[in-house]
Amino acid sequence: MNKMIMVCLFLVVILSGCMNMNSNVPEISEAEAKQIVLGSHTQDIGEVEIISVTTKSNKYIIEWENKENCENGTDSISMKSGVIKMIEASIC
């Protein structure tokens, strides 16, 4: 009886681990994250350019700049929800 319980618990642990493997797949692609940043910072003056994209803690960290408007900064985009948060920004 104890062996049967142990086998069932073992299977539950293994199966739950396999189910969580898909939870690391981002719902927001890198291209979509870039578009979110571009849309957030595009204004009448100049064009926003993406400098770099890195991933950290289920977030895209995106560095951007607008040379004509003398602005630059770094934003984070949640891979799950697409929520944007400004990490830093500066204007000349």
Secondary structure as GFF3:
##gff-version 3
##sequence-region A 1 92
A	DSSP	alpha_helix	2	20	.	.	.	ID=ss1
A	DSSP	three_ten_helix	21	24	.	.	.	ID=ss2
A	DSSP	alpha_helix	30	41	.	.	.	ID=ss3
A	DSSP	beta_strand	49	56	.	.	.	ID=ss4
A	DSSP	beta_strand	59	66	.	.	.	ID=ss5
A	DSSP	beta_strand	71	78	.	.	.	ID=ss6
A	DSSP	beta_strand	84	91	.	.	.	ID=ss7
###
